[in-house]
Every structure is written in C-alpha cells, then in structure tokens.
C-alpha cells in the first residue's frame, strides 16, 4: 500500500497511525514526522507491506502546539494482490461539495456524571472521533460511531468524581490522543495508548487549554481557576509553573495568532477578560476592542471569516460578541444588533461544520438550546439552525469522512449527530 500525505496546513509534525481491525483491534504503527521547517504544501509518501490478514485503517493528522489540526484516514485490506494507493490531506478544514445529512441517531451513553460534559477525540486511533465523557462513577465513558449501542466504560486509570473532561490533544507527540480533565485535586491527563493517568498537576482548575510560549518551547497546560491563570507542565514532564494572572478564571482558549509558533491566550472570569500574546518567548498582556475586558462568559477562537487570521468569540450573559483579527489589529464585528441566545451562554465552540472552510459558531444556552451561526459579511452572525433541548454538545469527525459534525447529548444519554 502506498499512502501520500499532503500537508496543506502549518503544523509541527504529521502523525501517521495504522490500526489493524482484528479482534481485538490494535494499533500496529504510530509515528510522528517533523514538518515545521517544510515549505507548505508538502507531501510525504509511505509504503506499507502486505503483512496483515485483516483490514488496516491508516490515519494522518497534523499536530500543532500539542493539538490536532486536521487530517484524514483510509481503510483498506493489505494483501499481496495488487497495490492500493491513497492520498490523505492534512488541512485545517475539509470543504464539502454537498449538503450534510441533517440529524440522525448517534447512540446512547451509559449514565454520566451530572452535569455531563462531552468532548470529541480519536481515542482508539481508528480514524474517526469518539464522544467521551465522565461516567457517573467517575470513570471514562466512550461512545463509538462503530458501536451505536450503549457507550462503554473504557479501561483507564481515570477516576474523577468532581470534575469533567475539557480538552484533548497530543501533549507528547506520540500520535495518540491525550484527554484532559478538571478535578478538585488538579488537572488530570489520560493517555489513550494505555489508559494511564498520572497524579494531577497544579491547583484545582475550572478550565484547561494547551499552549506554549514559542515554536521550540515545551507544550504546557494553560490552567485557569480560582487562583488565577498559569502555564503548568503536563504530568511526567519537567519545568515549573508560570503564573500569568492572579485574577480568578473560568474559561480559557489558546491559538497562534501571529504565526510565531507561540500561543496567544484569552481567558475570562468574574473580574472580566484578560488576553496574552507571545513575544520573545514570554507571554505579555494585550488589549482587545473596547468593551471586551468587561466580558465574563465562555470564549472560543477560530477563523470565522476564512481570511487566515484567527478571530475571537467572547460572550457576556446571553450575548455573543465577535472580534476579527487582521494582521496585528483587532476590530469588533458583532454587528449593530449583537446576537443573543434565549438565556445565558453556557459554552461556545468555533469550528467549521457547514463545509465552507469558514469556522462557524456553536453555542449552548443555560436552557439547553444549541444554536449554530456563520459570520455575516456585514458584521454579526447569521443563524444556521437552532435545536433544543440538550444537555451538552461536542464537535468532531465522528464518521471519519474528514468533515465535522455536532454531537448533541440529550436526556437519558441519547446522542444525535447534526450536520447542515
């Protein structure tokens, strides 16, 4: 089998994994290949010999600052008859030439911790994301698109009865997803390779993101909590924590806004919004458009206008505000009439779900109404759809086609998948 990996978006490395779909399935190959110094676009070619009797799923994904940034997979039988060829694009988004499927059933979870919080990650390296949450007993629960029955408890060392899963990434570039959970004892990390979960690090967090102060700097957990905002070394790594702010923090988002390989950080809490950017290997505070410093609600980042610059979505009560970045300048683009939900914003995510490569805004209110918006060229947001009533949602590629869907968690653990 010959696989060409087309790297179309900047990343530190490309992770290539192969999973043999036997009984039980097993990952037979996982390796990272540095791409930071390669001119974009770049192509890597891999050749696999026919050494397996069952089918194999080969996945290529980019890793940037500890987070996966897109990819693709192919499933084929490696046999001696003929040579299979495939091209796997690694890119920030995957455009769709046709409409989505609307809504369809997505399976049912076992009993989850209340209130439930879900994230998406390719936990078993099968080329598509699973929906993950903390079960009622504090263990890891996984809902797999391959098995649409009851989500199972997976073997792991995770045990968190007072927290939730909040993020996933690849902290050690081993090409396997790492899950990040909040707990009263600190930040927990679960390795999907073996289910290991080392002792917690840092003080009790309310939210955690992933970032670093420079392209060659080590990856850090960006931890926000009652004691402030800090860069914390992940479990099993060296270094000391660095405090960025002593203001209490509830929500954190990170991104590389200027292309220097370091992470810009925005965080909100009871005292308002703070933002930092990397400069000469350190984080320095920056200022956003007028009024944003007073915002307290959930935040998210993404390229909503598809111009190559990362933009900010910040919330206050039931209102969703939009700040567009162009070069080094910020401009408020919330529109003459600011978009509002039917109640306060509980969580917001920025991701491309309609397949046009401009990131969309997905938010859930305190009443459980999930709203999907795209940016309006004249400012503000245009609604795509509104769905109710749900407990939480997550965005991921649950069917492995390269495009993203929204998983909507309803009462009784029932999940529906949505795509416009």
N, C-alpha and C positions, 0 to 999 in steps of 0.2 A: 504494500500500500504506500502510495506517495501522497503526502499532505503538504500543501503550500499554505503558509500562514502569512497573510497580507496585513502588515501592521500599518494602520491608517490614522491612528491617533497616538499622540505622545504618551509614552509610558516608560517606567524604569526597566521593566522586564516583561517578557511574554512567558506565561506558564502553559506548558503543554502536558496534559494528563491523558492516560489511556486506562479505561476501565473494562475489564473482561466481564461480560454479562453472563457469568456462570451461576452456579448455585453453591454458596452464595456469591454475589458479585464481588470482585476485588480489584483494587487499583494496582495495575501492573507496571505503571510508569508515571512519574511525576517529576518534572524538571523545569527550572527557570532559565531563561536565556536573556542576558542583558541587552537592552535596546535603546538606552538613554542617549547613546552617542551616535546612533544610526540616523542618517537623514530620512525624513518621512516623505512619502511612504516607503516602507522596506518590506522585503519578502524573505522569509525563512522557509527552507524546504526540509522535510523529514521523510525518511523511508523506513517502513516497518516490515519486518519479515513475517511470513505466514506461520507463526509458531503457536497459534491458539486455535482450538477447535470450535469455540463459540464466537459470537459476535463481539466486537470491541467498539466502545464509544471513545472517540478522540476529541478532546476539547482544548481550545486555545483561548486564553484570556489574558488581557493586559493587567499589570499591577502598577499603580502609581501611588507613591506615598502610603503604602500599606492597604490600599483599597483596590478592588477590582474595577476596571473601567470599561468592560465590554468584551465580547468575544462570540465564539460560535462553536458548534460541535457537529460531528458526523458519526453515524453508527453504520458499521459495515462488517462483513464476515471476512476474516483474514484466512484465505485458503490459497492453495497452490494454483488454482485455476484462474489465470488472468491477473491483471494488476488494477486495483482500484485507485482512483485519483480523486482528490477533494481539495477545495480551496476554502480556508477558514478566515474570514475577515475579523480583525480586531479593531474595533472602532467605537467611538463614543455612543453612537446611535445607529439603529438599523431602520432605514426608511421602508415603509410598506406601500406597495402599489395598489392595494385594495383595502376595503373596509374590514374592520375586525368582526368578531363573532357576537358582539353584544354581551349577553350574560349566559353563563352555563354553570352547572354544579361543579364544585371543586373538592368535594369530600367533606368529612366530618371529623373534627378533633375529639379526642377524649377530653375529660373535664380539665379545664385550665384554671390557673390561678386567677383570682378576681381582684382587681380588674385585669383583663387579659391584654397583653401587648405582643404583637407579632412582628417578625422580621423575615426577610427572604434571603436565602443563601443556598449555594450548591453544596450541601453538606456531605453528600456521598460521591461527588465527582462524577455524576452521570450525565453532565451536560445540560441540565436544567435545574432551576432553583426549587428548593423545597420551602414550605412555610413552617416556621419554627416559633415556639412559644415555651413558656414555663408552665408545666402541668400543676395541678392543684397540690400535689405532694412535693413540689419544688424541683422535680427532675425535668429533663429535656424532653419535649414532645415535638414530633416531626410529622408533618402531613406531606406525603409524596404524591406527585401527579401520576406516578405509575401505579399507585395503590389508592384508589379513591374511596376506600373504606375508612375505618376509624384511624386517626393519626396515632402513631405508636410512640411509646416511650423508648428512647434510644439509650444504649449503654454509654454512659458518660459519668464523670466524677462530679458533674454539676449538681449542686443541691442549694437552691436559693428559695427560701420561703417568704422573703420580704423584699423582693426586687423583680426585675424583668430583663429580658433580652432587649438591647437597644441598638446594636450595631453589628456588622460583620465585615471582615476584611481578611487580608493575608499579612499578618504582622511580621512573620519571619520568612516570607517569600519561599515557603515550601510547597506552594501551589495547592494547598488545601485551606479551606475556609476556617477562620478563627471567629468564634462567636464572643461577643462582649456583653456582659450582664452587670446590672447595678445590684448592689446588696448593701445592707446596713453595715457590713464589715468592710466594704471597699469595692473595688472593681474586680470582677471575675472574668477570666478568659477561658474558653473551652476550645480545645483543638479537635477538629473534625477527623483528623488522622487516626487518633487513638482514644478520643474522649477525655483526655487528661485535662484537669482543671487545677492549676497550681493555687497556692494560697492567694487571697486577694491583695491588691496593692492600693495605696492611697487611702484617703478618708471616704466616708460614705458619699457616693455620687448621686446626683439626680439625673445627669445625662453624661454621655461619653462619646467623643468623636475620635478620629485618628488623624494625626498630622506630624509635621517635622519642621525644623527651623531652616533647613536648606537641603539642596539636592543630595548631598553626601552625608547629611546628618542622620542619626538613627531615628527610626519611627517611634513616636510617643503617643500615649493615650492622652487626649485632651479632656480633662475631667472637670466637670462643673458640679458644684454642690453648695451646701450651706456655708462652707469655709472659704469659698472663692473658686477661682479658675486656675488650673495648674497643668503643666506638662509632666506626665508621670511615665517612667519607664515601664513597659509591659512586664508581666511576670517572667522570670528567668533571664532578664537582661540586666546590664549594668548601668550605672548612672544614678543621678539624684533628681528628685522632682524640682521643677522651677515654677514658682508662683507668678502668675501674670496679673491677677486681680484678687483683691480680698472681698469684693462685692459678692453677695450670695447669687448663685447661678442655677437656673432651672433647665435651660435649653442651650445646646451647643451645635454649631455647624462649622465645617472647615472646607477650604478649597485653595487651589493655587491660582490666585487672581492675576499675577503678573508674569507667570511662566518661568520663575527663577528656581523652581523645584521646592520652595518652602511653602508652608501652609498659612493662608490667611484664616483668621478665626473670628467668628461673630458669636456672641453669647448674650442671653437675656436672663433677667431675674427680677425680683421685687424692686430693685433700685434702678432698673432700666437696662439699656443695651450698651455693650462695650464691643469694640472691634479692634483687631490687631493685624498687622501685616509683617512679613519677614523683611528685614533689611540688614545686610551684612551679618547674617547668621543669627540674628536675635529678633524677637517679636517687639514691635513698637505700636503704640496705640494710634489708631487713625479715626477720622470722623466722617460720618455718612451725611446724607442730606438733612436739612433742618427738620426736627421733629422725631427722627429715628432714635435718638438717645433716650427718649422717654418711653419707648416701647418695651413691653414686658413679656409678650407671648412667644409661642413657638416660632422658630426660624428655619429656613432652608435655603440652599443655594443651587444654582444651575444656570444654564444658558437658555433663558426663556425666549430670547429674540433671535437665536441662532446666528449671532454675529461673531462668535469665537471668544467673547468675553463672558466671564461668569457673573451672574446677576444675583441679587438678594431679594428674598421674600421674607418680610417681617410682619408680625401680627400684633394687634393690640385689641383686646376684648374680642368682638365679633368681626373686626375689620382686617382685611388683607392688603398690605402695602407692598409696592414693588419699586425697587431701586435698580436701575440699569447702569451697568458699568461700560464705559468706552475708553480704552486705554487706562489712564490713571484717574479719570473723572467719573464721579457718580452723579446721577440725575434721578429725581423722583419721577416715576411713571405710573403712579397709582390711578391716574385719571381724575377728571373733575369730580366724579362721584366715586368714592372709594368702595370697592367690592366688600360686601358683608355676607356673613352666614346667618343662619336662623338663631344662633347662640354663639357663645364664646368659642374661639378656635381651640380645639384640644390638641391637634397635631397637624403638621403640614409637611408635605414631601414635594420635591421638584424632580420630575422625570418625564421622558418622552413616552407617552402611552398611545398617542394617535398616529405615530409613524411618520411625522413630518420633519423630524430631527430638530425641532424646536421644543425645548423642555416645557412640559405642562405643569400646572399647579394642582395638587390634590390635597384636600383638607377635610378633616372630620370635626364636627362641632360637638359641644358637650351633650347635645341631644341625640348624637349618633347619626346625623345626616352627613353623608360623604358627597362632596362637590368636586367636580373636575372642571378646570378652566384652561384656556390658552390665552396668551398675551394678545392684546389688541394693538394694532399698529399705531393707533391714535392715543394710546395710553389706557391703562386699566386692564381688566380681564374680561374675557367673553366666556360665558358658561357653556360647557360641552354636555354635561349631564349632572343630575342630582339624584342620589339614591339614599333610601332610608329603610329601616333603622338598623344600624350596625354597631358593633362594639369596638372594632378596630379595623385597620387595613394594612396591607403591605404591597409594595410594587416589586415585581421581579419577572424573570422569564421562566414561567412555570411549565411551559410546554416545549421549551428547547428550540424554538424557531428563530431566536435572535431578537424578537420584538418583545416588549414588556407588556404585562397585564397587571391589573389590580386584583388582589385577593381580598375579598370583603368577608370579615368574620361576623357572623350573626349569632343569635342566641342558640344555646344548645350545641355550640361548637361547629355549626354548619358554615361552610365556606362556599362562596360563589366567586367565579372569575369573571372579570369585566374587561372588555376591550371595544373601543368605539368603531 
